[in-house]
Amino acid sequence: MTVGVGRHAVGDQAVGRAGGPTGPRTGRRALLALIVGGLSSGGNLLLAITVTRLESVSGLGQFALAFSFYIVGSGLVRSTVTDTVLATGVGVVASAARRAILLGLVGGSLVCAAGAAYGSLYLLFAGLALPGLVLYDYTKAVAVGIGAPSAAMAQEIAWAALTGCAALAGLLRLIDTPYVFAVWAVGGGLIGVVVAARRRYALMPGWRVGRAETRVAAGFGAQFLLTTGSAQLALTAVALVAGTAVVGALSAGRTLLGPVNLVLSTAATLILPQLARTRAESRAVRTRAAVRLALLVAAAVLPLTVAVALLPDAVGKELLGANWTVARSLLVLLALESLLAVPATIGFAGLRVEQASRRAILLGILLGGLRVPAVVAGAVLFGAPGAAGALVVLALVSAVAWGGSYLLLLRDRAADHPPAVHTP
């Protein structure tokens, strides 16, 4: 089915005037998605490097918290709104934008309140920009997953150029570091609004869906908050208990791994439709598809993680300035954490396709309950290296839990629906 949205067609394939398919083939879509991910990675990496070079470790911790809230907000919209479109390839895409904006407004208000209470410009700017930023992510994800990836590429080029101008102004000391972040956040939000308006998406916040879809959205939203949300809670708890300097040290190390994590995020956009296409196949076919996707994504991120873990001191100092000292000892651990996220990403997407919300929520509760005390305890006892070590252990547990749960679900459903036996 194809759903027209403004000038863009959204669906498994767009159909041209002659009736033939005009949408990009899977291989070309994957290539364009990687290009879009690369542009996004480059822009965010430039922002993070600029802030890391110019800020103190404590200020860097505030930036990390603000950026993390942006990740949580956009991820929540992805789980509750965007993934429904990506997994099924159908739906009223234009009206679904209203739900994205509503969630962005609620989340942005909370982040603004936290920024005012804490006296952090980073949190204030993140909260103000969050509704537009989640709308940006929604329009990009739909374009990459089932629409026109070239449109997402244009978005990313515009945002990367704006980020480059802000970074240059910061490095030349024309604006203070928090305002570099402000240009990035507010500029990205405005681009999201403009793109959505051009595609004639509904821009008035609202939530007009049936109870069944709302329950599914709430289930997977809760699942996301219990996983990625618990990571944010752990980061906030570390800042309160061990200080923002520890958070800043972790952020300095993760800055160099930004491209890896954004490749994983981009891959998730493609994983959902790929797993959904095998939904009617046998257990063996679906298992092979999941394993093949895991190997492909791992092959894409492994060279990046190795390069970051073995980064020479001269390059690290040039990129991170004085904060390279605190980041260097954490790189191997943080790189391993990113690599272990691959099977967890596949399993997470698989449960999303299967609409196994109860299983996902149970896993999220168990893993989230481990994450916060483990990371905080590691930070209190051993500082930033202890927190990073705890993150690696949790990443391993998550990989086994999410990936194994999806494979067990396929086995159980295959047992419940055995193949028909045809007799002559």
Summary of the structure (lengths in Angstrom):
residues: 424
radius of gyration: 21.1
end to end distance: 37.6
largest distance: 82.0
contacts: 1562
relative contact order: 0.12
helix: 82%
strand: 2%
